[in-house]
Amino acid sequence: MGLVSSSRTSTVSLPLLLLLLGFLLVAVSAAGDVEQQEADLVKRLPGQPEVSFKQYAGYVTVDESHGRALFYWFFEATENPQDKPLLLWLNGGPGCSSIGYGEAEELGPFFPKRGKPEVTFNRHSWNKAANMLFLESPIGVGFSYTNTSQDFTQLGDAMAASDAHTFLLNWFKRFPQFRSHDFFIAGESYAGHYVPQLAEAVFDGNKNASKGDHINFKGFIIGNALMDDATDQKGMVDYAWDHAVISDQVYDKIKHACNFDVEGTSSACDDALELYFNVYNLIDMYSLFAPRCFNGTTFSAATKRPLARGPRSLSKFPATWHKEPAAGYDPCISTVTEAYFNRKDVQEALHANVSGRIPYPWTHCSDTIQSWHDAPHSVLPVIKKLVAGGVRVWVYSGDTDGRIPVTSTRLTLNKLGLNTTKEWAPWYFRRQVGGWTIEYDGLTFVTIRGAGHQVPTFKPMQALVLIKRFLGDKKMPAFPWRST
């Protein structure tokens, strides 16, 4: 009897022991994640002013076997971070840095300073409204890297969305105190692909997620966003003609030679589009009425950037990336930004390039990304799915952008076929018309008057009002006396 009892005890205790061991491993892993959070704390950047909020930066591995890791920079809200939502920001390209543009020249807390090895505090930083998370995605962008060169041949929308989703799951394990916060995603330009596709990955992942992997996802907002190739291209050409950028002759040639609703182009269409782009060698496509960077007798090479991937017909032609900060317009600021982030002491402060083995300098837009796969011609089916699923969706547009102009966005949103619940009307900022807005069933569209492709760059105060209204699920100010 004693032997039987002993055998039974042994049989029962083994699974119990394994269960306890599992709990122990989870606890050790969680402790390691929180310990890594403290290791990621950025004490102070070189030349940084004193601030009251905490900031963290470092790497989150998204594929152990390939040695693939994405770099992030996170800022707690300036006040009451425990009560504020969490907002992820993504820039587009594909291949352009959310730190170089979003953080350092648009909506982040710190902007590099011309003439001094310092950064200045942006008074209109979006971390006044939310806890701000900036991600350099995909691998090869900025400080993000892979140890498997074959990964670069697989880059595309699917990989970008999958890696960003894995990043979020792992980031929340490192920062568990933010797991319960309302979570939103924002971005601009090619992030018109990135953001909805990541939102879909989070939305679908939540359906079968364990409590530990559930993300409290509420919505997304995208600006001057590439969403549908056909309407984006048609809108670009119509906008250029309507704003006296191209002649009647060039406009008529494009209209007769190009059919943007079909795949591929004819040689006649290519010839007509070349005439179209020649005009944008003279002015800034991304902000029609702003000066370009000009050094001495030539335009600075720093302002020129081939678009890594654009709409089908227009992607083969060069375009310029707009590079200027939100506070104090300077079209040549990107040379300052790149110099700052390539400093060894700055990288050490940010825990970036810790091995020193990234074989290329930090740049705004990656030269390592030479090909891009599986980009759908339209993300409208994804947007429709998320709208139907109850996700909060806002789209905004700076109305002086020629690259993804307001004309393109209006054609694209009409293509969605949503019912209009509130017609086109002005919204106000400091008693002046800040732009226009229209509300659809499940989607809000807002224009920002006088802003280019990077809205926070040109209209930082209005952009801060916009993001506060979006995060708070409030309508844009509809009366001059309630205009902030």
Disulfide bonds with the S-S distance in Angstrom:
Cys96-Cys365 1.99
Cys258-Cys269 1.99
Cys293-Cys332 2.01
